[in-house]
Amino acid sequence: MFDIGFSELLVIGVVALIVIGPERLPKVARTLGHLLGRAQRYVSDVKSDINREMQLDELKKLQSQVAESARAIESGVRQEYEAARSAVEVPAAAAAGEIAEAAQVAATVPVTASVPVAEAVTLGATGGNKGSA
């Protein structure tokens, strides 16, 4: 802070001894030490407050970046989900329609003991003409 060497401190001490006097010099030195300690603590507190504010600003920036990336990931996952859902729903609906048709055909074809169920469905789908091609 101040560039004061030992010789300069010695000169200040001698002048203080002459001006203040030997009786009051220890009390003044003690008071001066307390004031200097308070000043150092005050400077240290201000520095720590500034550092804390800087860290808080950095944390806020980091929080906003993390929130933004989370939103981006969420939207990407939603898009992928919707794409996969649409890719599965269309074939599933078609398969459900085919199953419903097969069930209707199977309901109209009489099932006998000699004709397996799978063949009966095939017979119903082709109109009952097994031999015609």
C-alpha angles and dihedrals in degrees: 000000000000120000099226118154129204094263091054091050089051091053091049090050093051092048091048090049091052096043101039099031132231095274098057099031096089092050092048091047090050092049091046090051091051092049091048090050091050091050091051092049090048092051090047091050092050091050092049091048091052091048090049091051091049091051090047091053090049091049091050090052091048091048092052091048092050092047091050093049090047090053090049092050091047092052090048091051091048091051092049090047092051091047092050091044093052091045090054100038097058096053090040091053090048091049091048090052091050091049091050090050091048090050091052091049091047090051092055097046114078111233116221129189092251096054118069117226094247091053090047090055090049091048090049092050093050094044097256097292103124097168101044118092 
